[in-house]
Amino acid sequence: MRIKTQDYNEVTVIKLQGEMDAELADKLQNAMTNLISSNKKGIVIDMGDVGFISSEGLERLLWARDYSNENLCQLRIAGLDENCEKILELTRMENEFDRYTEVAEAVKSFA
């Protein structure tokens, strides 16, 4: 379970790798807190290498959305695979996030 960040001007991409469980969710929360405190205007969570989202992972994604909104930072999610899309659908959370198929498309949406 890894997490990497890459900046594109005022937008940062957080690339998650592994299952979105409690451990990866903690790492995501720490990264989000640090980025938003540094006044990032936009964040893309790249989930292209995530094959599963646990209930804890779903909770943290909702936290990330809310925390971003509270701090005037826009959040996008990109690269969800079929399994993760299905998890969002089954939990009725598919409309809770701005989702994009490709990371580049999500980054460009901030322009």
N, CA, C and O atoms as a printed pandas DataFrame, in Angstrom:
     atom_number atom_name residue_name chain_id  residue_number  x_coord  y_coord  z_coord
0              1         N          MET        A               1    0.827   -1.174    0.000
1              2        CA          MET        A               1    0.000    0.000    0.000
2              3         C          MET        A               1    0.875    1.242    0.000
3              4         O          MET        A               1    1.570    1.536    0.972
4              5         N          ARG        A               2    0.825    1.950   -1.095
5              6        CA          ARG        A               2    1.671    3.130   -1.213
6              7         C          ARG        A               2    0.852    4.315   -1.660
7              8         O          ARG        A               2   -0.264    4.202   -2.167
8              9         N          ILE        A               3    1.477    5.471   -1.439
9             10        CA          ILE        A               3    0.865    6.721   -1.850
10            11         C          ILE        A               3    1.976    7.631   -2.355
11            12         O          ILE        A               3    3.018    7.770   -1.715
12            13         N          LYS        A               4    1.741    8.253   -3.516
13            14        CA          LYS        A               4    2.703    9.195   -4.083
14            15         C          LYS        A               4    1.954   10.444   -4.497
15            16         O          LYS        A               4    0.775   10.385   -4.845
16            17         N          THR        A               5    2.642   11.575   -4.461
17            18        CA          THR        A               5    2.020   12.815   -4.922
18            19         C          THR        A               5    2.852   13.422   -6.043
19            20         O          THR        A               5    4.072   13.262   -6.090
20            21         N          GLN        A               6    2.179   14.110   -6.929
21            22        CA          GLN        A               6    2.836   14.816   -8.023
22            23         C          GLN        A               6    2.074   16.107   -8.282
23            24         O          GLN        A               6    0.847   16.109   -8.378
24            25         N          ASP        A               7    2.819   17.212   -8.394
25            26        CA          ASP        A               7    2.203   18.521   -8.593
26            27         C          ASP        A               7    2.123   18.892  -10.064
27            28         O          ASP        A               7    3.039   18.631  -10.844
28            29         N          TYR        A               8    1.007   19.506  -10.418
29            30        CA          TYR        A               8    0.773   20.103  -11.736
30            31         C          TYR        A               8    0.267   21.511  -11.474
31            32         O          TYR        A               8   -0.940   21.746  -11.422
32            33         N          ASN        A               9    1.198   22.452  -11.309
33            34        CA          ASN        A               9    0.880   23.827  -10.919
34            35         C          ASN        A               9    0.135   23.825   -9.593
35            36         O          ASN        A               9    0.681   23.372   -8.587
36            37         N          GLU        A              10   -1.098   24.319   -9.565
37            38        CA          GLU        A              10   -1.835   24.397   -8.296
38            39         C          GLU        A              10   -2.671   23.151   -8.019
39            40         O          GLU        A              10   -3.465   23.132   -7.079
40            41         N          VAL        A              11   -2.495   22.116   -8.833
41            42        CA          VAL        A              11   -3.216   20.864   -8.657
42            43         C          VAL        A              11   -2.215   19.777   -8.270
43            44         O          VAL        A              11   -1.136   19.677   -8.856
44            45         N          THR        A              12   -2.580   18.971   -7.288
45            46        CA          THR        A              12   -1.741   17.844   -6.893
46            47         C          THR        A              12   -2.497   16.549   -7.130
47            48         O          THR        A              12   -3.676   16.434   -6.796
48            49         N          VAL        A              13   -1.807   15.580   -7.708
49            50        CA          VAL        A              13   -2.367   14.248   -7.896
50            51         C          VAL        A              13   -1.826   13.360   -6.788
51            52         O          VAL        A              13   -0.615   13.269   -6.584
52            53         N          ILE        A              14   -2.738   12.706   -6.073
53            54        CA          ILE        A              14   -2.370   11.722   -5.054
54            55         C          ILE        A              14   -2.633   10.353   -5.667
55            56         O          ILE        A              14   -3.783    9.979   -5.896
56            57         N          LYS        A              15   -1.562    9.608   -5.933
57            58        CA          LYS        A              15   -1.689    8.279   -6.540
58            59         C          LYS        A              15   -1.686    7.229   -5.444
59            60         O          LYS        A              15   -0.729    7.109   -4.678
60            61         N          LEU        A              16   -2.775    6.470   -5.380
61            62        CA          LEU        A              16   -2.912    5.405   -4.400
62            63         C          LEU        A              16   -2.625    4.067   -5.067
63            64         O          LEU        A              16   -3.000    3.838   -6.216
64            65         N          GLN        A              17   -1.954    3.189   -4.328
65            66        CA          GLN        A              17   -1.667    1.851   -4.843
66            67         C          GLN        A              17   -1.964    0.836   -3.760
67            68         O          GLN        A              17   -1.494    0.972   -2.630
68            69         N          GLY        A              18   -2.741   -0.183   -4.098
69            70        CA          GLY        A              18   -3.104   -1.222   -3.152
70            71         C          GLY        A              18   -4.592   -1.189   -2.877
71            72         O          GLY        A              18   -5.356   -0.563   -3.612
72            73         N          GLU        A              19   -4.995   -1.857   -1.827
73            74        CA          GLU        A              19   -6.399   -1.840   -1.444
74            75         C          GLU        A              19   -6.673   -0.626   -0.569
75            76         O          GLU        A              19   -5.861   -0.266    0.283
76            77         N          MET        A              20   -7.815   -0.003   -0.784
77            78        CA          MET        A              20   -8.206    1.173    0.001
78            79         C          MET        A              20   -8.801    0.675    1.314
79            80         O          MET        A              20  -10.018    0.635    1.496
80            81         N          ASP        A              21   -7.900    0.295    2.226
81            82        CA          ASP        A              21   -8.296   -0.181    3.544
82            83         C          ASP        A              21   -7.912    0.865    4.583
83            84         O          ASP        A              21   -7.581    1.996    4.226
84            85         N          ALA        A              22   -7.952    0.506    5.856
85            86        CA          ALA        A              22   -7.669    1.466    6.930
86            87         C          ALA        A              22   -6.269    2.063    6.813
87            88         O          ALA        A              22   -6.089    3.259    7.042
88            89         N          GLU        A              23   -5.274    1.245    6.461
89            90        CA          GLU        A              23   -3.902    1.744    6.365
90            91         C          GLU        A              23   -3.749    2.783    5.259
91            92         O          GLU        A              23   -3.187    3.856    5.480
92            93         N          LEU        A              24   -4.251    2.459    4.070
93            94        CA          LEU        A              24   -4.155    3.404    2.960
94            95         C          LEU        A              24   -5.037    4.623    3.218
95            96         O          LEU        A              24   -4.690    5.735    2.820
96            97         N          ALA        A              25   -6.171    4.421    3.881
97            98        CA          ALA        A              25   -7.064    5.533    4.217
98            99         C          ALA        A              25   -6.375    6.519    5.155
99           100         O          ALA        A              25   -6.530    7.731    5.005
100          101         N          ASP        A              26   -5.615    6.005    6.124
101          102        CA          ASP        A              26   -4.849    6.880    7.026
102          103         C          ASP        A              26   -3.829    7.701    6.249
103          104         O          ASP        A              26   -3.672    8.898    6.491
104          105         N          LYS        A              27   -3.135    7.052    5.313
105          106        CA          LYS        A              27   -2.136    7.751    4.500
106          107         C          LYS        A              27   -2.793    8.827    3.646
107          108         O          LYS        A              27   -2.254    9.923    3.492
108          109         N          LEU        A              28   -3.955    8.510    3.094
109          110        CA          LEU        A              28   -4.691    9.489    2.297
110          111         C          LEU        A              28   -5.083   10.683    3.152
111          112         O          LEU        A              28   -4.921   11.826    2.722
112          113         N          GLN        A              29   -5.588   10.444    4.337
113          114        CA          GLN        A              29   -5.999   11.540    5.211
114          115         C          GLN        A              29   -4.814   12.432    5.564
115          116         O          GLN        A              29   -4.938   13.656    5.554
116          117         N          ASN        A              30   -3.671   11.835    5.873
117          118        CA          ASN        A              30   -2.475   12.634    6.177
118          119         C          ASN        A              30   -2.048   13.467    4.985
119          120         O          ASN        A              30   -1.722   14.644    5.135
120          121         N          ALA        A              31   -2.044   12.868    3.800
121          122        CA          ALA        A              31   -1.652   13.598    2.590
122          123         C          ALA        A              31   -2.620   14.742    2.308
123          124         O          ALA        A              31   -2.191   15.850    1.988
124          125         N          MET        A              32   -3.923   14.485    2.424
125          126        CA          MET        A              32   -4.924   15.522    2.184
126          127         C          MET        A              32   -4.754   16.680    3.162
127          128         O          MET        A              32   -4.804   17.844    2.764
128          129         N          THR        A              33   -4.556   16.368    4.428
129          130        CA          THR        A              33   -4.391   17.406    5.448
130          131         C          THR        A              33   -3.183   18.276    5.137
131          132         O          THR        A              33   -3.259   19.502    5.226
132          133         N          ASN        A              34   -2.067   17.649    4.772
133          134        CA          ASN        A              34   -0.846   18.403    4.444
134          135         C          ASN        A              34   -1.024   19.260    3.204
135          136         O          ASN        A              34   -0.611   20.420    3.189
136          137         N          LEU        A              35   -1.631   18.708    2.167
137          138        CA          LEU        A              35   -1.807   19.464    0.924
138          139         C          LEU        A              35   -2.746   20.648    1.105
139          140         O          LEU        A              35   -2.463   21.747    0.627
140          141         N          ILE        A              36   -3.843   20.430    1.782
141          142        CA          ILE        A              36   -4.809   21.509    1.955
142          143         C          ILE        A              36   -4.246   22.596    2.859
143          144         O          ILE        A              36   -4.538   23.776    2.662
144          145         N          SER        A              37   -3.446   22.215    3.847
145          146        CA          SER        A              37   -2.836   23.240    4.713
146          147         C          SER        A              37   -1.799   24.061    3.953
147          148         O          SER        A              37   -1.452   25.163    4.377
148          149         N          SER        A              38   -1.298   23.531    2.830
149          150        CA          SER        A              38   -0.352   24.295    2.008
150          151         C          SER        A              38   -1.074   25.069    0.904
151          152         O          SER        A              38   -0.453   25.520   -0.058
152          153         N          ASN        A              39   -2.398   25.216    1.056
153          154        CA          ASN        A              39   -3.243   26.029    0.172
154          155         C          ASN        A              39   -3.350   25.513   -1.256
155          156         O          ASN        A              39   -3.408   26.307   -2.195
156          157         N          LYS        A              40   -3.375   24.218   -1.431
157          158        CA          LYS        A              40   -3.628   23.661   -2.763
158          159         C          LYS        A              40   -5.053   23.997   -3.163
159          160         O          LYS        A              40   -5.966   23.952   -2.339
160          161         N          LYS        A              41   -5.234   24.331   -4.416
161          162        CA          LYS        A              41   -6.562   24.702   -4.915
162          163         C          LYS        A              41   -7.315   23.508   -5.487
163          164         O          LYS        A              41   -8.541   23.533   -5.589
164          165         N          GLY        A              42   -6.575   22.455   -5.863
165          166        CA          GLY        A              42   -7.212   21.288   -6.442
166          167         C          GLY        A              42   -6.412   20.027   -6.167
167          168         O          GLY        A              42   -5.181   20.034   -6.164
168          169         N          ILE        A              43   -7.141   18.948   -5.936
169          170        CA          ILE        A              43   -6.514   17.648   -5.673
170          171         C          ILE        A              43   -7.250   16.593   -6.491
171          172         O          ILE        A              43   -8.480   16.560   -6.537
172          173         N          VAL        A              44   -6.464   15.731   -7.136
173          174        CA          VAL        A              44   -7.012   14.580   -7.847
174          175         C          VAL        A              44   -6.521   13.334   -7.123
175          176         O          VAL        A              44   -5.320   13.164   -6.918
176          177         N          ILE        A              45   -7.440   12.471   -6.738
177          178        CA          ILE        A              45   -7.064   11.188   -6.158
178          179         C          ILE        A              45   -7.080   10.170   -7.294
179          180         O          ILE        A              45   -8.133    9.836   -7.836
180          181         N          ASP        A              46   -5.888    9.688   -7.640
181          182        CA          ASP        A              46   -5.726    8.703   -8.711
182          183         C          ASP        A              46   -5.890    7.312   -8.105
183          184         O          ASP        A              46   -5.042    6.853   -7.341
184          185         N          MET        A              47   -6.994    6.647   -8.456
185          186        CA          MET        A              47   -7.284    5.327   -7.911
186          187         C          MET        A              47   -7.125    4.231   -8.957
187          188         O          MET        A              47   -7.724    3.161   -8.846
188          189         N          GLY        A              48   -6.314    4.506   -9.971
189          190        CA          GLY        A              48   -6.102    3.545  -11.048
190          191         C          GLY        A              48   -5.479    2.238  -10.597
191          192         O          GLY        A              48   -5.674    1.209  -11.243
192          193         N          ASP        A              49   -4.735    2.259   -9.503
193          194        CA          ASP        A              49   -4.093    1.048   -8.990
194          195         C          ASP        A              49   -4.731    0.565   -7.690
195          196         O          ASP        A              49   -4.085   -0.102   -6.881
196          197         N          VAL        A              50   -6.001    0.906   -7.499
197          198        CA          VAL        A              50   -6.757    0.459   -6.322
198          199         C          VAL        A              50   -7.819   -0.522   -6.824
199          200         O          VAL        A              50   -8.623   -0.186   -7.694
200          201         N          GLY        A              51   -7.814   -1.730   -6.272
201          202        CA          GLY        A              51   -8.758   -2.742   -6.730
202          203         C          GLY        A              51   -9.913   -2.997   -5.786
203          204         O          GLY        A              51  -10.856   -3.709   -6.133
204          205         N          PHE        A              52   -9.849   -2.422   -4.589
205          206        CA          PHE        A              52  -10.890   -2.663   -3.589
206          207         C          PHE        A              52  -10.971   -1.461   -2.658
207          208         O          PHE        A              52   -9.955   -0.841   -2.343
208          209         N          ILE        A              53  -12.188   -1.133   -2.218
209          210        CA          ILE        A              53  -12.400   -0.057   -1.245
210          211         C          ILE        A              53  -13.188   -0.645   -0.079
211          212         O          ILE        A              53  -14.310   -1.120   -0.254
212          213         N          SER        A              54  -12.592   -0.610    1.110
213          214        CA          SER        A              54  -13.287   -1.098    2.315
214          215         C          SER        A              54  -14.232   -0.020    2.827
215          216         O          SER        A              54  -14.260    1.095    2.307
216          217         N          SER        A              55  -15.009   -0.367    3.856
217          218        CA          SER        A              55  -15.906    0.623    4.450
218          219         C          SER        A              55  -15.099    1.789    5.030
219          220         O          SER        A              55  -15.532    2.939    4.953
220          221         N          GLU        A              56  -13.931    1.498    5.609
221          222        CA          GLU        A              56  -13.057    2.555    6.128
222          223         C          GLU        A              56  -12.566    3.450    4.991
223          224         O          GLU        A              56  -12.494    4.670    5.136
224          225         N          GLY        A              57  -12.233    2.837    3.869
225          226        CA          GLY        A              57  -11.808    3.598    2.699
226          227         C          GLY        A              57  -12.905    4.515    2.193
227          228         O          GLY        A              57  -12.646    5.668    1.848
228          229         N          LEU        A              58  -14.136    4.005    2.145
229          230        CA          LEU        A              58  -15.274    4.830    1.722
230          231         C          LEU        A              58  -15.481    6.006    2.672
231          232         O          LEU        A              58  -15.754    7.129    2.248
232          233         N          GLU        A              59  -15.346    5.724    3.951
233          234        CA          GLU        A              59  -15.496    6.773    4.958
234          235         C          GLU        A              59  -14.470    7.885    4.752
235          236         O          GLU        A              59  -14.801    9.067    4.843
236          237         N          ARG        A              60  -13.229    7.504    4.476
237          238        CA          ARG        A              60  -12.177    8.502    4.291
238          239         C          ARG        A              60  -12.353    9.268    2.993
239          240         O          ARG        A              60  -12.015   10.450    2.926
240          241         N          LEU        A              61  -12.870    8.624    1.968
241          242        CA          LEU        A              61  -13.142    9.353    0.731
242          243         C          LEU        A              61  -14.201   10.422    0.975
243          244         O          LEU        A              61  -14.089   11.537    0.465
244          245         N          LEU        A              62  -15.221   10.088    1.746
245          246        CA          LEU        A              62  -16.234   11.091    2.096
246          247         C          LEU        A              62  -15.628   12.193    2.955
247          248         O          LEU        A              62  -15.942   13.370    2.781
248          249         N          TRP        A              63  -14.756   11.806    3.885
249          250        CA          TRP        A              63  -14.068   12.806    4.706
250          251         C          TRP        A              63  -13.244   13.738    3.801
251          252         O          TRP        A              63  -13.269   14.957    3.974
252          253         N          ALA        A              64  -12.513   13.156    2.835
253          254        CA          ALA        A              64  -11.686   13.956    1.923
254          255         C          ALA        A              64  -12.541   14.952    1.154
255          256         O          ALA        A              64  -12.159   16.110    0.988
256          257         N          ARG        A              65  -13.700   14.498    0.684
257          258        CA          ARG        A              65  -14.617   15.392   -0.032
258          259         C          ARG        A              65  -15.064   16.542    0.865
259          260         O          ARG        A              65  -15.018   17.704    0.463
260          261         N          ASP        A              66  -15.492   16.214    2.073
261          262        CA          ASP        A              66  -15.987   17.232    2.995
262          263         C          ASP        A              66  -14.879   18.183    3.446
263          264         O          ASP        A              66  -15.080   19.396    3.502
264          265         N          TYR        A              67  -13.716   17.632    3.765
265          266        CA          TYR        A              67  -12.587   18.448    4.222
266          267         C          TYR        A              67  -12.137   19.402    3.118
267          268         O          TYR        A              67  -11.812   20.560    3.379
268          269         N          SER        A              68  -12.122   18.902    1.887
269          270        CA          SER        A              68  -11.771   19.759    0.745
270          271         C          SER        A              68  -12.758   20.903    0.606
271          272         O          SER        A              68  -12.363   22.060    0.460
272          273         N          ASN        A              69  -14.039   20.578    0.652
273          274        CA          ASN        A              69  -15.077   21.609    0.521
274          275         C          ASN        A              69  -14.971   22.659    1.615
275          276         O          ASN        A              69  -15.102   23.853    1.349
276          277         N          GLU        A              70  -14.733   22.217    2.842
277          278        CA          GLU        A              70  -14.620   23.148    3.971
278          279         C          GLU        A              70  -13.446   24.100    3.810
279          280         O          GLU        A              70  -13.476   25.220    4.320
280          281         N          ASN        A              71  -12.420   23.662    3.107
281          282        CA          ASN        A              71  -11.199   24.444    2.952
282          283         C          ASN        A              71  -11.040   25.029    1.551
283          284         O          ASN        A              71   -9.938   25.397    1.144
284          285         N          LEU        A              72  -12.147   25.111    0.821
285          286        CA          LEU        A              72  -12.179   25.732   -0.516
286          287         C          LEU        A              72  -11.183   25.114   -1.486
287          288         O          LEU        A              72  -10.550   25.813   -2.278
288          289         N          CYS        A              73  -11.054   23.806   -1.413
289          290        CA          CYS        A              73  -10.192   23.048   -2.311
290          291         C          CYS        A              73  -11.087   22.100   -3.095
291          292         O          CYS        A              73  -11.946   21.430   -2.521
292          293         N          GLN        A              74  -10.886   22.046   -4.404
293          294        CA          GLN        A              74  -11.707   21.164   -5.228
294          295         C          GLN        A              74  -11.070   19.776   -5.290
295          296         O          GLN        A              74   -9.849   19.641   -5.370
296          297         N          LEU        A              75  -11.916   18.754   -5.251
297          298        CA          LEU        A              75  -11.458   17.372   -5.249
298          299         C          LEU        A              75  -12.054   16.616   -6.425
299          300         O          LEU        A              75  -13.242   16.743   -6.722
300          301         N          ARG        A              76  -11.222   15.832   -7.089
301          302        CA          ARG        A              76  -11.652   14.956   -8.171
302          303         C          ARG        A              76  -11.112   13.554   -7.885
303          304         O          ARG        A              76  -10.076   13.404   -7.236
304          305         N          ILE        A              77  -11.807   12.540   -8.364
305          306        CA          ILE        A              77  -11.335   11.161   -8.287
306          307         C          ILE        A              77  -11.214   10.652   -9.709
307          308         O          ILE        A              77  -12.095   10.889  -10.536
308          309         N          ALA        A              78  -10.118    9.949  -10.000
309          310        CA          ALA        A              78   -9.883    9.471  -11.356
310          311         C          ALA        A              78   -9.428    8.011  -11.352
311          312         O          ALA        A              78   -8.833    7.525  -10.390
312          313         N          GLY        A              79   -9.728    7.331  -12.456
313          314        CA          GLY        A              79   -9.169    6.014  -12.716
314          315         C          GLY        A              79   -9.801    4.850  -11.977
315          316         O          GLY        A              79   -9.173    3.800  -11.847
316          317         N          LEU        A              80  -11.019    5.002  -11.490
317          318        CA          LEU        A              80  -11.654    3.891  -10.778
318          319         C          LEU        A              80  -11.839    2.692  -11.705
319          320         O          LEU        A              80  -12.306    2.841  -12.834
320          321         N          ASP        A              81  -11.472    1.504  -11.225
321          322        CA          ASP        A              81  -11.709    0.309  -12.026
322          323         C          ASP        A              81  -13.154   -0.162  -11.835
323          324         O          ASP        A              81  -13.903    0.417  -11.048
324          325         N          GLU        A              82  -13.537   -1.217  -12.561
325          326        CA          GLU        A              82  -14.914   -1.706  -12.511
326          327         C          GLU        A              82  -15.339   -2.100  -11.108
327          328         O          GLU        A              82  -16.461   -1.812  -10.690
328          329         N          ASN        A              83  -14.447   -2.757  -10.382
329          330        CA          ASN        A              83  -14.765   -3.212   -9.031
330          331         C          ASN        A              83  -15.054   -2.029   -8.103
331          332         O          ASN        A              83  -16.035   -2.041   -7.360
332          333         N          CYS        A              84  -14.201   -1.018   -8.152
333          334        CA          CYS        A              84  -14.400    0.168   -7.295
334          335         C          CYS        A              84  -15.637    0.949   -7.714
335          336         O          CYS        A              84  -16.359    1.467   -6.862
336          337         N          GLU        A              85  -15.886    1.039   -9.005
337          338        CA          GLU        A              85  -17.116    1.684   -9.491
338          339         C          GLU        A              85  -18.339    0.957   -8.938
339          340         O          GLU        A              85  -19.306    1.591   -8.516
340          341         N          LYS        A              86  -18.291   -0.373   -8.942
341          342        CA          LYS        A              86  -19.401   -1.184   -8.445
342          343         C          LYS        A              86  -19.604   -0.960   -6.946
343          344         O          LYS        A              86  -20.740   -0.891   -6.478
344          345         N          ILE        A              87  -18.506   -0.845   -6.193
345          346        CA          ILE        A              87  -18.602   -0.585   -4.757
346          347         C          ILE        A              87  -19.296    0.746   -4.502
347          348         O          ILE        A              87  -20.165    0.838   -3.635
348          349         N          LEU        A              88  -18.915    1.783   -5.257
349          350        CA          LEU        A              88  -19.580    3.080   -5.099
350          351         C          LEU        A              88  -21.062    2.984   -5.456
351          352         O          LEU        A              88  -21.910    3.594   -4.804
352          353         N          GLU        A              89  -21.359    2.215   -6.493
353          354        CA          GLU        A              89  -22.742    2.054   -6.927
354          355         C          GLU        A              89  -23.565    1.315   -5.861
355          356         O          GLU        A              89  -24.673    1.737   -5.530
356          357         N          LEU        A              90  -23.027    0.223   -5.333
357          358        CA          LEU        A              90  -23.750   -0.574   -4.341
358          359         C          LEU        A              90  -23.994    0.187   -3.041
359          360         O          LEU        A              90  -24.988   -0.044   -2.352
360          361         N          THR        A              91  -23.084    1.090   -2.715
361          362        CA          THR        A              91  -23.236    1.885   -1.495
362          363         C          THR        A              91  -23.956    3.203   -1.764
363          364         O          THR        A              91  -24.095    4.043   -0.876
364          365         N          ARG        A              92  -24.408    3.366   -2.995
365          366        CA          ARG        A              92  -25.128    4.567   -3.429
366          367         C          ARG        A              92  -24.297    5.834   -3.263
367          368         O          ARG        A              92  -24.816    6.897   -2.922
368          369         N          MET        A              93  -23.007    5.698   -3.510
369          370        CA          MET        A              93  -22.104    6.837   -3.381
370          371         C          MET        A              93  -21.558    7.289   -4.732
371          372         O          MET        A              93  -20.648    8.117   -4.778
372          373         N          GLU        A              94  -22.090    6.766   -5.826
373          374        CA          GLU        A              94  -21.562    7.083   -7.143
374          375         C          GLU        A              94  -21.717    8.555   -7.517
375          376         O          GLU        A              94  -20.985    9.051   -8.373
376          377         N          ASN        A              95  -22.651    9.256   -6.894
377          378        CA          ASN        A              95  -22.856   10.674   -7.209
378          379         C          ASN        A              95  -22.245   11.611   -6.168
379          380         O          ASN        A              95  -22.474   12.820   -6.210
380          381         N          GLU        A              96  -21.481   11.066   -5.250
381          382        CA          GLU        A              96  -20.893   11.865   -4.175
382          383         C          GLU        A              96  -19.579   12.545   -4.570
383          384         O          GLU        A              96  -19.093   13.426   -3.860
384          385         N          PHE        A              97  -19.006   12.132   -5.707
385          386        CA          PHE        A              97  -17.683   12.626   -6.094
386          387         C          PHE        A              97  -17.677   13.068   -7.548
387          388         O          PHE        A              97  -18.442   12.561   -8.368
388          389         N          ASP        A              98  -16.795   14.027   -7.859
389          390        CA          ASP        A              98  -16.519   14.372   -9.251
390          391         C          ASP        A              98  -15.542   13.327   -9.753
391          392         O          ASP        A              98  -14.380   13.317   -9.348
392          393         N          ARG        A              99  -16.007   12.435  -10.641
393          394        CA          ARG        A              99  -15.195   11.317  -11.107
394          395         C          ARG        A              99  -14.816   11.484  -12.570
395          396         O          ARG        A              99  -15.596   11.979  -13.383
396          397         N          TYR        A             100  -13.601   11.059  -12.881
397          398        CA          TYR        A             100  -13.075   11.117  -14.240
398          399         C          TYR        A             100  -12.434    9.785  -14.580
399          400         O          TYR        A             100  -11.891    9.105  -13.709
400          401         N          THR        A             101  -12.499    9.419  -15.840
401          402        CA          THR        A             101  -11.904    8.161  -16.289
402          403         C          THR        A             101  -10.388    8.236  -16.242
403          404         O          THR        A             101   -9.731    7.297  -15.794
404          405         N          GLU        A             102   -9.831    9.347  -16.701
405          406        CA          GLU        A             102   -8.377    9.507  -16.786
406          407         C          GLU        A             102   -7.889   10.624  -15.862
407          408         O          GLU        A             102   -8.590   11.610  -15.639
408          409         N          VAL        A             103   -6.692   10.455  -15.337
409          410        CA          VAL        A             103   -6.091   11.464  -14.459
410          411         C          VAL        A             103   -5.877   12.767  -15.218
411          412         O          VAL        A             103   -6.170   13.844  -14.699
412          413         N          ALA        A             104   -5.368   12.676  -16.443
413          414        CA          ALA        A             104   -5.107   13.887  -17.233
414          415         C          ALA        A             104   -6.393   14.692  -17.433
415          416         O          ALA        A             104   -6.378   15.921  -17.362
416          417         N          GLU        A             105   -7.478   14.009  -17.676
417          418        CA          GLU        A             105   -8.777   14.667  -17.846
418          419         C          GLU        A             105   -9.186   15.388  -16.552
419          420         O          GLU        A             105   -9.703   16.504  -16.597
420          421         N          ALA        A             106   -8.956   14.757  -15.429
421          422        CA          ALA        A             106   -9.299   15.366  -14.128
422          423         C          ALA        A             106   -8.437   16.594  -13.874
423          424         O          ALA        A             106   -8.942   17.617  -13.412
424          425         N          VAL        A             107   -7.144   16.507  -14.171
425          426        CA          VAL        A             107   -6.251   17.650  -13.977
426          427         C          VAL        A             107   -6.671   18.803  -14.880
427          428         O          VAL        A             107   -6.709   19.949  -14.434
428          429         N          LYS        A             108   -6.985   18.519  -16.138
429          430        CA          LYS        A             108   -7.394   19.560  -17.089
430          431         C          LYS        A             108   -8.709   20.226  -16.666
431          432         O          LYS        A             108   -8.959   21.376  -17.028
432          433         N          SER        A             109   -9.546   19.518  -15.909
433          434        CA          SER        A             109  -10.833   20.074  -15.516
434          435         C          SER        A             109  -10.682   21.284  -14.571
435          436         O          SER        A             109  -11.641   22.027  -14.365
436          437         N          PHE        A             110   -9.510   21.478  -14.014
437          438        CA          PHE        A             110   -9.268   22.621  -13.127
438          439         C          PHE        A             110   -8.956   23.899  -13.908
439          440         O          PHE        A             110   -9.000   24.992  -13.343
440          441         N          ALA        A             111   -8.647   23.776  -15.175
441          442        CA          ALA        A             111   -8.252   24.949  -15.977
442          443         C          ALA        A             111   -9.413   25.885  -16.229
443          444         O          ALA        A             111   -9.246   26.914  -16.885
